Amino acid sequence: MDEQVTAVIGRRFSCRRYGERPIEADKRRSLEDFLAARTAGPFGTPVRLALAAATEEDRRALKGLGTYGFIRGATGFIIGAVRRGPRDMEDFGYVMEEAVLCATALGLGTCWLGGSFTKSSFAARIAAGKEEAVPAVTAVGYGADGPQEWLRRTSGGRRRLPWEELFFAGGFGRPLAAEDAGRYAVPLAMVRLAPSASNKQPWRVVEAGGRWHFYLRRTKGYGKGSLVYRLLGLADLQRVDMGIALCHFALTAGELGLAGRWVREEPGIALPDGETEYIASWAAE
Ligand SMILES: Cc1cc2nc3c(=O)[nH]c(=O)nc-3n(C[C@H](O)[C@H](O)[C@H](O)COP(=O)(O)O)c2cc1C
């Protein structure tokens, strides 16, 4: 990407109306090359991504797959499959979001669609095997929204939780002010702009001992464990959301020259409730 990742993240929004304009061959090739080069997430789970042209059938199929909101006129879909494993959903979220940002950098609109794709026609198109899951797909194409809609949906127009509910210093309950986050204020701001299923924003980050500990605060009655989730066989989308947040954080830190790596070493910080679970930590180097 030639453009700064912070600018790309700032421009991305969930585009639900697409125009007729096809994706030019050279852009399609750039996107396909990018997808082909993404083969695993930060925790090592194998992921495969492919670009598929939208068909008339897809529109009907999407309705029955647990996705919400209406997608009109998508040109194509980025379909992804991930090998089942302990950190599969996070790795999938991370890699698919890299693809979303690549598409955004190319001037395309995108929208994550989470559902029960594993046994769908989408999974068949990527030839997903028994050992793989297809937790979500991403609609892609040229957006048909005007500048006003774009303004409403990006930057200041976004509905996001305030900083003090998301980021903490030393422990939960001790909010971290943006002014006190130093150079990491920018990666955190980019986490806050991340897309998440139903905009639930389940990411929580606690800074302690030079590490940034990421937690998933599950939304009650949503996702894993809820009736709808079980009936529809939905993927654990809030873990996918966590992978997306890790992607925004790591790409931004990388751009700012803040070296670090992901580790899974539970720091023993007291959890605020039974809904919060540890995911991973960014160890600054
Ligand atoms: C894992 C995941 C699944 C999603 N599923 C859908 C979906 O099925 N239908 C839809 O219209 N939007 C879907 N979204 C988009 C979210 O609703 C959107 O990211 C959120 O409302 C924030 O808005 P923004 O992306 O414009 O910043 C999904 C997002 C994620 C990350």
The ligand as an SDF file (V2000), in Angstrom:
LIG
                    3D

 31 33  0  0  0  0  0  0  0  0999 V2000
  -17.4600  -10.0130   11.5990 C   0  0  0  0  0  0  0  0  0  0  0  0
  -18.4050   -8.9740   11.0480 C   0  0  0  0  0  0  0  0  0  0  0  0
  -19.6430   -9.3400   10.5190 C   0  0  0  0  0  0  0  0  0  0  0  0
  -20.5100   -8.3860    9.9720 C   0  0  0  0  0  0  0  0  0  0  0  0
  -21.6970   -8.8020    9.4160 N   0  0  0  0  0  0  0  0  0  0  0  0
  -22.4900   -7.8970    8.7760 C   0  0  0  0  0  0  0  0  0  0  0  0
  -23.6770   -8.3190    8.1030 C   0  0  0  0  0  0  0  0  0  0  0  0
  -24.0170   -9.5070    8.0760 O   0  0  0  0  0  0  0  0  0  0  0  0
  -24.4280   -7.3770    7.4650 N   0  0  0  0  0  0  0  0  0  0  0  0
  -24.0760   -6.0440    7.4540 C   0  0  0  0  0  0  0  0  0  0  0  0
  -24.7950   -5.2550    6.8550 O   0  0  0  0  0  0  0  0  0  0  0  0
  -22.9590   -5.6080    8.1150 N   0  0  0  0  0  0  0  0  0  0  0  0
  -22.1560   -6.4940    8.7520 C   0  0  0  0  0  0  0  0  0  0  0  0
  -21.0070   -6.0700    9.3960 N   0  0  0  0  0  0  0  0  0  0  0  0
  -20.6310   -4.6300    9.4050 C   0  0  0  0  0  0  0  0  0  0  0  0
  -20.8490   -3.9700   10.7740 C   0  0  0  0  0  0  0  0  0  0  0  0
  -22.2290   -3.8020   11.0040 O   0  0  0  0  0  0  0  0  0  0  0  0
  -20.0770   -2.6290   10.8100 C   0  0  0  0  0  0  0  0  0  0  0  0
  -18.7110   -2.8960   10.7540 O   0  0  0  0  0  0  0  0  0  0  0  0
  -20.3560   -1.7990   12.0590 C   0  0  0  0  0  0  0  0  0  0  0  0
  -21.7020   -1.4450   12.1350 O   0  0  0  0  0  0  0  0  0  0  0  0
  -19.5000   -0.5080   12.1000 C   0  0  0  0  0  0  0  0  0  0  0  0
  -19.7320    0.3150   10.9860 O   0  0  0  0  0  0  0  0  0  0  0  0
  -18.5740    0.6640    9.9500 P   0  0  0  0  0  0  0  0  0  0  0  0
  -18.0090   -0.6360    9.4190 O   0  0  0  0  0  0  0  0  0  0  0  0
  -19.2610    1.4550    8.8570 O   0  0  0  0  0  0  0  0  0  0  0  0
  -17.5040    1.4610   10.6490 O   0  0  0  0  0  0  0  0  0  0  0  0
  -20.1470   -7.0030    9.9760 C   0  0  0  0  0  0  0  0  0  0  0  0
  -18.9040   -6.6420   10.5230 C   0  0  0  0  0  0  0  0  0  0  0  0
  -18.0300   -7.5930   11.0390 C   0  0  0  0  0  0  0  0  0  0  0  0
  -16.6950   -7.1670   11.5640 C   0  0  0  0  0  0  0  0  0  0  0  0
  1  2  1  0
  2  3  1  0
  2 30  2  0
  3  4  2  0
  4  5  1  0
  4 28  1  0
  5  6  2  0
  6  7  1  0
  6 13  1  0
  7  8  2  0
  7  9  1  0
  9 10  1  0
 10 11  2  0
 10 12  1  0
 12 13  2  0
 13 14  1  0
 14 15  1  0
 14 28  1  0
 15 16  1  0
 16 17  1  0
 16 18  1  0
 18 19  1  0
 18 20  1  0
 20 21  1  0
 20 22  1  0
 22 23  1  0
 23 24  1  0
 24 25  2  0
 24 26  1  0
 24 27  1  0
 28 29  2  0
 29 30  1  0
 30 31  1  0
M  END
$$$$
